[in-house]
Amino acid sequence: MAATKETKETKEALETLKVNPIDCTGHGVCAELLPELISVDEWGYPIVDPRPVPPQLAREARRAVAACPALALKLMRR
């Protein structure tokens, strides 16, 4: 049985964004940096698209995670 080799694109395609609702303080930075995948509710808290992050948005997703002032946004592998 041959081992499968994952490419960088394959790994990124398997990542999804997750918000820890307890840690999130509703700054909205994530939605400003990644409006394609994150919107905000009427109180300013993020609503994250549950689908995997498309490879073309992987860089922006990592940037949004790094910019979260509450460290509540994470990229998770499936």
Beta strands, then each sheet from edge to edge (+ up, - down):
strand 1: 15-19
strand 2: 38-40
strand 3: 46-48
strand 4: 73-77
sheet 1: 1+ 4-
sheet 2: 2+ 3-
end
